Amino acid sequence: MSKSAILKSSIAKKWWMALTGLFLCLFLVGHLLGNLQLIFITGEEGKQAFNEYAYFMTHNPFIKILSYLTYFSILFHAIDGFLLTIQNKKARPVNYAYNKPERNTQLPSRYMAILGTAILVFIIMHMANFWAKMHFEEMPLHKVERTTEQEQVIDAQGTTTMYYDTSSYYLTTKGDYLSVKAFEDQEGRKASGEIRNETEFYDTRSELKVGEGYKDLHSLTLAFFGHDKENEADLPANEFAWLAVILYVLAMAVLGFHLWHGFASAFQTLGLNNEKYTPLLSGFGKAFSVLIPLGFAVIPVIIFLTK
C-alpha cells in the first residue's frame, strides 16, 4: 500500500475520514438545534435563551473538550480529503481511454474535493464573523430594559398617580440584574462599578466581583443578517446582510451536496453496509443531507425577512 503524509495506508486514511465525517454530522445536529432558537424563541426570552446557550458552549469544560475535538476533526477531515484526492490521482496518472464517470458515479461524489474546499472556506469565514468575536473580541453585553415602580403620589383631590421608571440592566449568569448606570460615569458622579475582563462586574469600592454577564451573541447575529439595533446592544444592521444571506444559503447547498455522497460513503468505508440496513442508511443519509442544511439555511433568511 502507498504511504500517506498522515497515516501509513490509504485504507486507514479513509477510515479516519469516515469517522471524523460522522462525528461532524453529530456536531451539525447539535449546532442546528442551538441556532434554531434564533427563530423559534422570540423577544427577550429568545435573546436570553440563545446567549445562555452561547455561554454554556464556551464555558462548560466537557463542551470545550468536544470543541477541540471538532476543530481537530474539521482540519483532519479536510487535509485527509486533499491527500486522498492526490493519492488517487497518482495511483492512476493516465486516464482510461474510455471513461464515462457520469454513468458510474453520482455528481456529488465526483466533486467531493471541490465541495469540501468550498465548505472549509465557509467555515473559516463563519468562525471569523462569530466564533472569533465571541472568544477574543470585546462585545456588547446582554442588556434588558426593566420597568420598576418608583413612587405613588396622591394629590389634593385624592387621585392616586403611580410613577414608573424604565432603566437598562445587565443580566448576570446567576439571573440577577445590575443597573447599567452603576457602571457608567454620570454627570458629577463616578461610576461605582467597573466591567473587567470583558464580562465581569466589579464593585470598585470593595473591589469585589459582583457578577458576570453574557456576551450578546444574539444581537450580533441578528445585526449581521440585517436587523436594526436590538434592544440596548447598539449594533447597527449589516448593510451587506443580503449578500451574507445569499452566501450562507449557497454554502448550505454545497454542504447538502457534500453530505449526499459523504454520509452513505462513510458507512460503506466502515464496512457497515448489508442488504438489510443499506437501503435504510441510504435513505436516512439523503434525508439528513437535505434537512440539516435546509434547517441552517432558513435561519438567516427568516431573520433577514423579519428585520
Phi and psi restraints in degrees (value plus and minus 20) as a CYANA .aco file:
   2 SER   PHI     -94.6   -54.6
   2 SER   PSI     130.2   170.2
   3 LYS   PHI    -106.1   -66.1
   3 LYS   PSI     138.7   178.7
   4 SER   PHI    -145.6  -105.6
   4 SER   PSI     138.5   178.5
   5 ALA   PHI     -90.6   -50.6
   5 ALA   PSI     -40.3    -0.3
   6 ILE   PHI    -129.8   -89.8
   6 ILE   PSI     -72.3   -32.3
   7 LEU   PHI    -142.5  -102.5
   7 LEU   PSI     142.9   182.9
   8 LYS   PHI     -96.1   -56.1
   8 LYS   PSI     -48.3    -8.3
   9 SER   PHI    -147.8  -107.8
   9 SER   PSI     134.1   174.1
  10 SER   PHI     -87.0   -47.0
  10 SER   PSI     -50.3   -10.3
  11 ILE   PHI     -85.7   -45.7
  11 ILE   PSI     -64.1   -24.1
  12 ALA   PHI     -83.1   -43.1
  12 ALA   PSI     -60.1   -20.1
  13 LYS   PHI     -81.8   -41.8
  13 LYS   PSI     -61.4   -21.4
  14 LYS   PHI     -87.9   -47.9
  14 LYS   PSI     -55.5   -15.5
  15 TRP   PHI     -82.5   -42.5
  15 TRP   PSI     -69.1   -29.1
  16 TRP   PHI     -85.3   -45.3
  16 TRP   PSI     -54.8   -14.8
  17 MET   PHI     -86.2   -46.2
  17 MET   PSI     -60.2   -20.2
  18 ALA   PHI     -84.9   -44.9
  18 ALA   PSI     -63.9   -23.9
  19 LEU   PHI     -86.6   -46.6
  19 LEU   PSI     -64.3   -24.3
  20 THR   PHI     -86.9   -46.9
  20 THR   PSI     -54.8   -14.8
  21 GLY   PHI     -84.1   -44.1
  21 GLY   PSI     -63.6   -23.6
  22 LEU   PHI     -87.8   -47.8
  22 LEU   PSI     -56.7   -16.7
  23 PHE   PHI     -82.7   -42.7
  23 PHE   PSI     -61.2   -21.2
  24 LEU   PHI     -86.6   -46.6
  24 LEU   PSI     -48.7    -8.7
  25 CYS   PHI     -84.4   -44.4
  25 CYS   PSI     -60.7   -20.7
  26 LEU   PHI     -83.9   -43.9
  26 LEU   PSI     -59.8   -19.8
  27 PHE   PHI     -80.9   -40.9
  27 PHE   PSI     -61.4   -21.4
  28 LEU   PHI     -80.0   -40.0
  28 LEU   PSI     -60.6   -20.6
  29 VAL   PHI     -82.9   -42.9
  29 VAL   PSI     -68.9   -28.9
  30 GLY   PHI     -83.4   -43.4
  30 GLY   PSI     -61.3   -21.3
  31 HIS   PHI     -85.2   -45.2
  31 HIS   PSI     -60.0   -20.0
  32 LEU   PHI     -85.2   -45.2
  32 LEU   PSI     -63.5   -23.5
  33 LEU   PHI     -79.4   -39.4
  33 LEU   PSI     -59.3   -19.3
  34 GLY   PHI     -88.4   -48.4
  34 GLY   PSI     -61.9   -21.9
  35 ASN   PHI     -91.1   -51.1
  35 ASN   PSI     -47.8    -7.8
  36 LEU   PHI     -83.5   -43.5
  36 LEU   PSI     -36.7     3.3
  37 GLN   PHI     -82.1   -42.1
  37 GLN   PSI     -43.3    -3.3
  38 LEU   PHI     -84.2   -44.2
  38 LEU   PSI     -48.2    -8.2
  39 ILE   PHI    -134.7   -94.7
  39 ILE   PSI     -40.3    -0.3
  40 PHE   PHI    -115.3   -75.3
  40 PHE   PSI     -38.6     1.4
  41 ILE   PHI    -141.4  -101.4
  41 ILE   PSI      96.4   136.4
  42 THR   PHI    -126.3   -86.3
  42 THR   PSI     153.2   193.2
  43 GLY   PHI      46.3    86.3
  43 GLY   PSI    -177.8  -137.8
  44 GLU   PHI     -82.9   -42.9
  44 GLU   PSI     -54.5   -14.5
  45 GLU   PHI     -81.8   -41.8
  45 GLU   PSI     -63.8   -23.8
  46 GLY   PHI     -87.7   -47.7
  46 GLY   PSI     -59.4   -19.4
  47 LYS   PHI     -81.7   -41.7
  47 LYS   PSI     -65.0   -25.0
  48 GLN   PHI     -86.7   -46.7
  48 GLN   PSI     -62.6   -22.6
  49 ALA   PHI     -81.1   -41.1
  49 ALA   PSI     -63.6   -23.6
  50 PHE   PHI     -91.2   -51.2
  50 PHE   PSI     -61.4   -21.4
  51 ASN   PHI     -87.9   -47.9
  51 ASN   PSI     -54.0   -14.0
  52 GLU   PHI     -86.8   -46.8
  52 GLU   PSI     -59.0   -19.0
  53 TYR   PHI     -82.9   -42.9
  53 TYR   PSI     -64.0   -24.0
  54 ALA   PHI     -84.8   -44.8
  54 ALA   PSI     -58.7   -18.7
  55 TYR   PHI     -85.2   -45.2
  55 TYR   PSI     -64.6   -24.6
  56 PHE   PHI     -80.4   -40.4
  56 PHE   PSI     -62.2   -22.2
  57 MET   PHI     -87.9   -47.9
  57 MET   PSI     -42.0    -2.0
  58 THR   PHI    -125.9   -85.9
  58 THR   PSI     -23.7    16.3
  59 HIS   PHI    -143.9  -103.9
  59 HIS   PSI     -43.1    -3.1
  60 ASN   PHI     -91.0   -51.0
  60 ASN   PSI     106.3   146.3
  61 PRO   PHI     -78.2   -38.2
  61 PRO   PSI     -61.9   -21.9
  62 PHE   PHI     -84.9   -44.9
  62 PHE   PSI     -61.0   -21.0
  63 ILE   PHI     -86.3   -46.3
  63 ILE   PSI     -54.9   -14.9
  64 LYS   PHI     -81.8   -41.8
  64 LYS   PSI     -62.6   -22.6
  65 ILE   PHI     -81.9   -41.9
  65 ILE   PSI     -64.2   -24.2
  66 LEU   PHI     -83.0   -43.0
  66 LEU   PSI     -54.9   -14.9
  67 SER   PHI     -83.9   -43.9
  67 SER   PSI     -66.7   -26.7
  68 TYR   PHI     -83.0   -43.0
  68 TYR   PSI     -56.6   -16.6
  69 LEU   PHI     -85.2   -45.2
  69 LEU   PSI     -57.2   -17.2
  70 THR   PHI     -86.0   -46.0
  70 THR   PSI     -65.6   -25.6
  71 TYR   PHI     -79.5   -39.5
  71 TYR   PSI     -64.3   -24.3
  72 PHE   PHI     -81.7   -41.7
  72 PHE   PSI     -62.9   -22.9
  73 SER   PHI     -83.7   -43.7
  73 SER   PSI     -60.4   -20.4
  74 ILE   PHI     -82.1   -42.1
  74 ILE   PSI     -69.7   -29.7
  75 LEU   PHI     -85.0   -45.0
  75 LEU   PSI     -65.7   -25.7
  76 PHE   PHI     -83.7   -43.7
  76 PHE   PSI     -63.7   -23.7
  77 HIS   PHI     -80.8   -40.8
  77 HIS   PSI     -61.9   -21.9
  78 ALA   PHI     -89.2   -49.2
  78 ALA   PSI     -69.0   -29.0
  79 ILE   PHI     -84.3   -44.3
  79 ILE   PSI     -62.5   -22.5
  80 ASP   PHI     -81.1   -41.1
  80 ASP   PSI     -58.8   -18.8
  81 GLY   PHI     -84.3   -44.3
  81 GLY   PSI     -61.6   -21.6
  82 PHE   PHI     -83.3   -43.3
  82 PHE   PSI     -65.4   -25.4
  83 LEU   PHI     -85.8   -45.8
  83 LEU   PSI     -57.7   -17.7
  84 LEU   PHI     -84.7   -44.7
  84 LEU   PSI     -60.3   -20.3
  85 THR   PHI     -82.2   -42.2
  85 THR   PSI     -66.3   -26.3
  86 ILE   PHI     -84.0   -44.0
  86 ILE   PSI     -61.7   -21.7
  87 GLN   PHI     -82.9   -42.9
  87 GLN   PSI     -60.8   -20.8
  88 ASN   PHI     -86.7   -46.7
  88 ASN   PSI     -55.7   -15.7
  89 LYS   PHI     -85.4   -45.4
  89 LYS   PSI     -62.4   -22.4
  90 LYS   PHI     -88.2   -48.2
  90 LYS   PSI     -52.3   -12.3
  91 ALA   PHI     -88.7   -48.7
  91 ALA   PSI     -43.3    -3.3
  92 ARG   PHI    -156.0  -116.0
  92 ARG   PSI      53.7    93.7
  93 PRO   PHI     -85.1   -45.1
  93 PRO   PSI     -44.4    -4.4
  94 VAL   PHI    -133.0   -93.0
  94 VAL   PSI     106.3   146.3
  95 ASN   PHI     -87.5   -47.5
  95 ASN   PSI     132.6   172.6
  96 TYR   PHI     -83.5   -43.5
  96 TYR   PSI     127.4   167.4
  97 ALA   PHI     -83.6   -43.6
  97 ALA   PSI     -55.3   -15.3
  98 TYR   PHI    -141.8  -101.8
  98 TYR   PSI      85.7   125.7
  99 ASN   PHI    -152.9  -112.9
  99 ASN   PSI      96.3   136.3
 100 LYS   PHI    -145.3  -105.3
 100 LYS   PSI      57.9    97.9
 101 PRO   PHI     -81.8   -41.8
 101 PRO   PSI     -48.5    -8.5
 102 GLU   PHI     -86.7   -46.7
 102 GLU   PSI     -39.0     1.0
 103 ARG   PHI    -108.3   -68.3
 103 ARG   PSI     -39.9     0.1
 104 ASN   PHI    -128.4   -88.4
 104 ASN   PSI     -42.5    -2.5
 105 THR   PHI    -156.1  -116.1
 105 THR   PSI     136.5   176.5
 106 GLN   PHI     -98.8   -58.8
 106 GLN   PSI     137.3   177.3
 107 LEU   PHI     -75.9   -35.9
 107 LEU   PSI     -69.0   -29.0
 108 PRO   PHI     -78.9   -38.9
 108 PRO   PSI     -55.2   -15.2
 109 SER   PHI     -87.5   -47.5
 109 SER   PSI     -46.3    -6.3
 110 ARG   PHI    -100.8   -60.8
 110 ARG   PSI     -35.1     4.9
 111 TYR   PHI    -145.2  -105.2
 111 TYR   PSI      10.1    50.1
 112 MET   PHI     -80.6   -40.6
 112 MET   PSI     -60.1   -20.1
 113 ALA   PHI     -85.3   -45.3
 113 ALA   PSI     -62.6   -22.6
 114 ILE   PHI     -87.0   -47.0
 114 ILE   PSI     -64.1   -24.1
 115 LEU   PHI     -83.0   -43.0
 115 LEU   PSI     -62.6   -22.6
 116 GLY   PHI     -83.6   -43.6
 116 GLY   PSI     -58.1   -18.1
 117 THR   PHI     -84.2   -44.2
 117 THR   PSI     -62.6   -22.6
 118 ALA   PHI     -82.6   -42.6
 118 ALA   PSI     -60.3   -20.3
 119 ILE   PHI     -86.7   -46.7
 119 ILE   PSI     -60.2   -20.2
 120 LEU   PHI     -82.3   -42.3
 120 LEU   PSI     -62.0   -22.0
 121 VAL   PHI     -81.6   -41.6
 121 VAL   PSI     -62.5   -22.5
 122 PHE   PHI     -82.6   -42.6
 122 PHE   PSI     -63.7   -23.7
 123 ILE   PHI     -80.2   -40.2
 123 ILE   PSI     -62.3   -22.3
 124 ILE   PHI     -82.0   -42.0
 124 ILE   PSI     -65.3   -25.3
 125 MET   PHI     -86.3   -46.3
 125 MET   PSI     -60.9   -20.9
 126 HIS   PHI     -83.3   -43.3
 126 HIS   PSI     -63.2   -23.2
 127 MET   PHI     -88.7   -48.7
 127 MET   PSI     -53.5   -13.5
 128 ALA   PHI     -86.7   -46.7
 128 ALA   PSI     -56.4   -16.4
 129 ASN   PHI    -101.2   -61.2
 129 ASN   PSI     -47.3    -7.3
 130 PHE   PHI    -145.2  -105.2
 130 PHE   PSI     -78.2   -38.2
 131 TRP   PHI     -80.1   -40.1
 131 TRP   PSI     -68.7   -28.7
 132 ALA   PHI     -84.2   -44.2
 132 ALA   PSI     -60.1   -20.1
 133 LYS   PHI     -86.9   -46.9
 133 LYS   PSI     -58.9   -18.9
 134 MET   PHI     -86.2   -46.2
 134 MET   PSI     -55.2   -15.2
 135 HIS   PHI    -110.6   -70.6
 135 HIS   PSI     -56.9   -16.9
 136 PHE   PHI    -141.8  -101.8
 136 PHE   PSI     -33.6     6.4
 137 GLU   PHI    -129.0   -89.0
 137 GLU   PSI     133.6   173.6
 138 GLU   PHI     -95.4   -55.4
 138 GLU   PSI     107.8   147.8
 139 MET   PHI    -146.0  -106.0
 139 MET   PSI     138.7   178.7
 140 PRO   PHI     -79.9   -39.9
 140 PRO   PSI     125.1   165.1
 141 LEU   PHI    -112.3   -72.3
 141 LEU   PSI     138.3   178.3
 142 HIS   PHI     -84.7   -44.7
 142 HIS   PSI      98.9   138.9
 143 LYS   PHI    -138.2   -98.2
 143 LYS   PSI     132.6   172.6
 144 VAL   PHI    -161.2  -121.2
 144 VAL   PSI     122.4   162.4
 145 GLU   PHI    -110.8   -70.8
 145 GLU   PSI     109.5   149.5
 146 ARG   PHI    -146.9  -106.9
 146 ARG   PSI     118.3   158.3
 147 THR   PHI    -123.6   -83.6
 147 THR   PSI     104.0   144.0
 148 THR   PHI    -141.3  -101.3
 148 THR   PSI     132.0   172.0
 149 GLU   PHI     -98.8   -58.8
 149 GLU   PSI     104.0   144.0
 150 GLN   PHI    -114.8   -74.8
 150 GLN   PSI     -70.2   -30.2
 151 GLU   PHI    -180.0  -140.0
 151 GLU   PSI     143.4   183.4
 152 GLN   PHI    -143.7  -103.7
 152 GLN   PSI     102.8   142.8
 153 VAL   PHI    -138.4   -98.4
 153 VAL   PSI     112.9   152.9
 154 ILE   PHI    -133.7   -93.7
 154 ILE   PSI     100.2   140.2
 155 ASP   PHI    -104.4   -64.4
 155 ASP   PSI    -195.5  -155.5
 156 ALA   PHI     -83.5   -43.5
 156 ALA   PSI     -49.1    -9.1
 157 GLN   PHI    -103.3   -63.3
 157 GLN   PSI     -19.0    21.0
 158 GLY   PHI      63.0   103.0
 158 GLY   PSI      -9.0    31.0
 159 THR   PHI    -100.3   -60.3
 159 THR   PSI     109.1   149.1
 160 THR   PHI    -112.9   -72.9
 160 THR   PSI     108.5   148.5
 161 THR   PHI    -141.7  -101.7
 161 THR   PSI     107.9   147.9
 162 MET   PHI    -119.5   -79.5
 162 MET   PSI     115.2   155.2
 163 TYR   PHI    -132.6   -92.6
 163 TYR   PSI     116.8   156.8
 164 TYR   PHI    -144.2  -104.2
 164 TYR   PSI     135.0   175.0
 165 ASP   PHI    -145.7  -105.7
 165 ASP   PSI     107.0   147.0
 166 THR   PHI    -127.0   -87.0
 166 THR   PSI      95.9   135.9
 167 SER   PHI    -150.4  -110.4
 167 SER   PSI     144.2   184.2
 168 SER   PHI    -115.2   -75.2
 168 SER   PSI     120.0   160.0
 169 TYR   PHI    -152.7  -112.7
 169 TYR   PSI     129.6   169.6
 170 TYR   PHI    -106.5   -66.5
 170 TYR   PSI     115.0   155.0
 171 LEU   PHI    -108.3   -68.3
 171 LEU   PSI     109.7   149.7
 172 THR   PHI    -118.2   -78.2
 172 THR   PSI     145.5   185.5
 173 THR   PHI     -89.4   -49.4
 173 THR   PSI     -32.7     7.3
 174 LYS   PHI    -113.3   -73.3
 174 LYS   PSI     -20.6    19.4
 175 GLY   PHI      70.0   110.0
 175 GLY   PSI     -14.4    25.6
 176 ASP   PHI    -106.2   -66.2
 176 ASP   PSI     148.4   188.4
 177 TYR   PHI    -143.9  -103.9
 177 TYR   PSI     109.6   149.6
 178 LEU   PHI    -136.5   -96.5
 178 LEU   PSI     111.3   151.3
 179 SER   PHI     -82.7   -42.7
 179 SER   PSI     112.2   152.2
 180 VAL   PHI     -82.9   -42.9
 180 VAL   PSI     -54.7   -14.7
 181 LYS   PHI     -81.1   -41.1
 181 LYS   PSI     -49.2    -9.2
 182 ALA   PHI     -87.2   -47.2
 182 ALA   PSI     -38.0     2.0
 183 PHE   PHI    -131.1   -91.1
 183 PHE   PSI      -6.5    33.5
 184 GLU   PHI    -149.7  -109.7
 184 GLU   PSI     114.5   154.5
 185 ASP   PHI     -86.2   -46.2
 185 ASP   PSI     110.2   150.2
 186 GLN   PHI    -124.3   -84.3
 186 GLN   PSI     147.0   187.0
 187 GLU   PHI     -80.4   -40.4
 187 GLU   PSI      97.3   137.3
 188 GLY   PHI      59.2    99.2
 188 GLY   PSI     -13.9    26.1
 189 ARG   PHI    -163.7  -123.7
 189 ARG   PSI     110.1   150.1
 190 LYS   PHI    -105.9   -65.9
 190 LYS   PSI     123.3   163.3
 191 ALA   PHI     -80.2   -40.2
 191 ALA   PSI     121.3   161.3
 192 SER   PHI    -107.5   -67.5
 192 SER   PSI     -29.2    10.8
 193 GLY   PHI    -147.4  -107.4
 193 GLY   PSI     143.6   183.6
 194 GLU   PHI    -165.1  -125.1
 194 GLU   PSI     121.0   161.0
 195 ILE   PHI    -116.5   -76.5
 195 ILE   PSI     102.3   142.3
 196 ARG   PHI    -142.8  -102.8
 196 ARG   PSI     136.5   176.5
 197 ASN   PHI      32.1    72.1
 197 ASN   PSI      15.2    55.2
 198 GLU   PHI      53.6    93.6
 198 GLU   PSI     -55.5   -15.5
 199 THR   PHI    -151.7  -111.7
 199 THR   PSI     -23.3    16.7
 200 GLU   PHI    -118.0   -78.0
 200 GLU   PSI     112.1   152.1
 201 PHE   PHI    -118.0   -78.0
 201 PHE   PSI     107.9   147.9
 202 TYR   PHI    -144.0  -104.0
 202 TYR   PSI     123.0   163.0
 203 ASP   PHI    -106.7   -66.7
 203 ASP   PSI      93.7   133.7
 204 THR   PHI     -90.0   -50.0
 204 THR   PSI     -38.8     1.2
 205 ARG   PHI     -96.7   -56.7
 205 ARG   PSI     -60.6   -20.6
 206 SER   PHI    -122.4   -82.4
 206 SER   PSI     -30.0    10.0
 207 GLU   PHI      40.0    80.0
 207 GLU   PSI       9.8    49.8
 208 LEU   PHI    -124.1   -84.1
 208 LEU   PSI     123.8   163.8
 209 LYS   PHI     -96.4   -56.4
 209 LYS   PSI     105.6   145.6
 210 VAL   PHI    -128.0   -88.0
 210 VAL   PSI     -21.9    18.1
 211 GLY   PHI     145.4   185.4
 211 GLY   PSI     153.6   193.6
 212 GLU   PHI    -154.7  -114.7
 212 GLU   PSI     117.1   157.1
 213 GLY   PHI    -119.5   -79.5
 213 GLY   PSI     155.4   195.4
 214 TYR   PHI    -122.2   -82.2
 214 TYR   PSI     114.3   154.3
 215 LYS   PHI     -87.2   -47.2
 215 LYS   PSI     117.0   157.0
 216 ASP   PHI    -107.8   -67.8
 216 ASP   PSI      50.6    90.6
 217 LEU   PHI     -87.3   -47.3
 217 LEU   PSI     -48.5    -8.5
 218 HIS   PHI     -79.5   -39.5
 218 HIS   PSI     -71.3   -31.3
 219 SER   PHI     -86.1   -46.1
 219 SER   PSI     -57.5   -17.5
 220 LEU   PHI     -81.3   -41.3
 220 LEU   PSI     -64.2   -24.2
 221 THR   PHI     -85.7   -45.7
 221 THR   PSI     -65.3   -25.3
 222 LEU   PHI     -83.7   -43.7
 222 LEU   PSI     -59.9   -19.9
 223 ALA   PHI     -85.7   -45.7
 223 ALA   PSI     -57.5   -17.5
 224 PHE   PHI     -82.6   -42.6
 224 PHE   PSI     -54.9   -14.9
 225 PHE   PHI    -120.1   -80.1
 225 PHE   PSI       2.9    42.9
 226 GLY   PHI      90.4   130.4
 226 GLY   PSI     -26.0    14.0
 227 HIS   PHI     -93.2   -53.2
 227 HIS   PSI     127.2   167.2
 228 ASP   PHI     -95.6   -55.6
 228 ASP   PSI    -192.3  -152.3
 229 LYS   PHI     -69.8   -29.8
 229 LYS   PSI     109.3   149.3
 230 GLU   PHI    -123.1   -83.1
 230 GLU   PSI      87.0   127.0
 231 ASN   PHI      34.3    74.3
 231 ASN   PSI    -142.6  -102.6
 232 GLU   PHI    -121.2   -81.2
 232 GLU   PSI      -7.4    32.6
 233 ALA   PHI     -93.0   -53.0
 233 ALA   PSI     -44.0    -4.0
 234 ASP   PHI      38.7    78.7
 234 ASP   PSI      24.0    64.0
 235 LEU   PHI    -131.8   -91.8
 235 LEU   PSI      95.0   135.0
 236 PRO   PHI     -89.7   -49.7
 236 PRO   PSI     132.7   172.7
 237 ALA   PHI     -87.2   -47.2
 237 ALA   PSI     123.4   163.4
 238 ASN   PHI     -87.2   -47.2
 238 ASN   PSI     100.7   140.7
 239 GLU   PHI     -89.4   -49.4
 239 GLU   PSI     -37.7     2.3
 240 PHE   PHI    -127.0   -87.0
 240 PHE   PSI       8.7    48.7
 241 ALA   PHI     -79.5   -39.5
 241 ALA   PSI     -56.9   -16.9
 242 TRP   PHI     -80.5   -40.5
 242 TRP   PSI     -58.6   -18.6
 243 LEU   PHI     -91.2   -51.2
 243 LEU   PSI     -59.7   -19.7
 244 ALA   PHI     -81.5   -41.5
 244 ALA   PSI     -60.2   -20.2
 245 VAL   PHI     -85.8   -45.8
 245 VAL   PSI     -65.2   -25.2
 246 ILE   PHI     -81.1   -41.1
 246 ILE   PSI     -67.0   -27.0
 247 LEU   PHI     -84.7   -44.7
 247 LEU   PSI     -57.2   -17.2
 248 TYR   PHI     -84.4   -44.4
 248 TYR   PSI     -65.3   -25.3
 249 VAL   PHI     -84.4   -44.4
 249 VAL   PSI     -62.3   -22.3
 250 LEU   PHI     -82.7   -42.7
 250 LEU   PSI     -59.6   -19.6
 251 ALA   PHI     -83.8   -43.8
 251 ALA   PSI     -57.5   -17.5
 252 MET   PHI     -89.3   -49.3
 252 MET   PSI     -52.3   -12.3
 253 ALA   PHI     -84.9   -44.9
 253 ALA   PSI     -62.1   -22.1
 254 VAL   PHI     -82.8   -42.8
 254 VAL   PSI     -62.1   -22.1
 255 LEU   PHI     -80.7   -40.7
 255 LEU   PSI     -60.5   -20.5
 256 GLY   PHI     -81.1   -41.1
 256 GLY   PSI     -64.0   -24.0
 257 PHE   PHI     -83.4   -43.4
 257 PHE   PSI     -59.5   -19.5
 258 HIS   PHI     -84.5   -44.5
 258 HIS   PSI     -63.2   -23.2
 259 LEU   PHI     -90.5   -50.5
 259 LEU   PSI     -49.9    -9.9
 260 TRP   PHI     -74.4   -34.4
 260 TRP   PSI     -62.9   -22.9
 261 HIS   PHI    -112.7   -72.7
 261 HIS   PSI     -60.0   -20.0
 262 GLY   PHI     -85.8   -45.8
 262 GLY   PSI     -56.7   -16.7
 263 PHE   PHI     -83.3   -43.3
 263 PHE   PSI     -73.7   -33.7
 264 ALA   PHI     -87.0   -47.0
 264 ALA   PSI     -55.8   -15.8
 265 SER   PHI     -83.4   -43.4
 265 SER   PSI     -54.8   -14.8
 266 ALA   PHI     -83.3   -43.3
 266 ALA   PSI     -63.9   -23.9
 267 PHE   PHI     -87.2   -47.2
 267 PHE   PSI     -54.7   -14.7
 268 GLN   PHI     -86.6   -46.6
 268 GLN   PSI     -61.0   -21.0
 269 THR   PHI     -82.5   -42.5
 269 THR   PSI     -58.3   -18.3
 270 LEU   PHI     -99.5   -59.5
 270 LEU   PSI     -21.9    18.1
 271 GLY   PHI      54.4    94.4
 271 GLY   PSI       7.1    47.1
 272 LEU   PHI    -117.4   -77.4
 272 LEU   PSI     -10.1    29.9
 273 ASN   PHI    -104.9   -64.9
 273 ASN   PSI     120.4   160.4
 274 ASN   PHI    -174.4  -134.4
 274 ASN   PSI     151.1   191.1
 275 GLU   PHI     -81.7   -41.7
 275 GLU   PSI     -51.4   -11.4
 276 LYS   PHI     -99.0   -59.0
 276 LYS   PSI     -63.5   -23.5
 277 TYR   PHI    -120.8   -80.8
 277 TYR   PSI     -37.4     2.6
 278 THR   PHI     -78.6   -38.6
 278 THR   PSI     -65.9   -25.9
 279 PRO   PHI     -81.4   -41.4
 279 PRO   PSI     -56.5   -16.5
 280 LEU   PHI     -87.6   -47.6
 280 LEU   PSI     -63.8   -23.8
 281 LEU   PHI     -84.7   -44.7
 281 LEU   PSI     -59.1   -19.1
 282 SER   PHI     -83.8   -43.8
 282 SER   PSI     -64.6   -24.6
 283 GLY   PHI     -86.5   -46.5
 283 GLY   PSI     -62.0   -22.0
 284 PHE   PHI     -84.3   -44.3
 284 PHE   PSI     -60.8   -20.8
 285 GLY   PHI     -82.8   -42.8
 285 GLY   PSI     -60.7   -20.7
 286 LYS   PHI     -88.5   -48.5
 286 LYS   PSI     -59.7   -19.7
 287 ALA   PHI     -84.3   -44.3
 287 ALA   PSI     -61.6   -21.6
 288 PHE   PHI     -81.7   -41.7
 288 PHE   PSI     -63.8   -23.8
 289 SER   PHI     -88.6   -48.6
 289 SER   PSI     -37.2     2.8
 290 VAL   PHI    -116.7   -76.7
 290 VAL   PSI     -68.7   -28.7
 291 LEU   PHI     -91.4   -51.4
 291 LEU   PSI     -61.6   -21.6
 292 ILE   PHI     -86.3   -46.3
 292 ILE   PSI     -72.6   -32.6
 293 PRO   PHI     -81.4   -41.4
 293 PRO   PSI     -56.1   -16.1
 294 LEU   PHI     -83.3   -43.3
 294 LEU   PSI     -61.1   -21.1
 295 GLY   PHI     -80.4   -40.4
 295 GLY   PSI     -63.4   -23.4
 296 PHE   PHI     -85.1   -45.1
 296 PHE   PSI     -61.1   -21.1
 297 ALA   PHI     -86.7   -46.7
 297 ALA   PSI     -55.6   -15.6
 298 VAL   PHI     -92.8   -52.8
 298 VAL   PSI     -42.0    -2.0
 299 ILE   PHI     -81.5   -41.5
 299 ILE   PSI     -76.0   -36.0
 300 PRO   PHI     -86.1   -46.1
 300 PRO   PSI     -50.4   -10.4
 301 VAL   PHI     -84.4   -44.4
 301 VAL   PSI     -67.0   -27.0
 302 ILE   PHI     -85.4   -45.4
 302 ILE   PSI     -61.0   -21.0
 303 ILE   PHI     -81.4   -41.4
 303 ILE   PSI     -63.7   -23.7
 304 PHE   PHI     -86.9   -46.9
 304 PHE   PSI     -61.4   -21.4
 305 LEU   PHI     -94.2   -54.2
 305 LEU   PSI     -39.8     0.2
 306 THR   PHI    -127.3   -87.3
 306 THR   PSI      -3.8    36.2
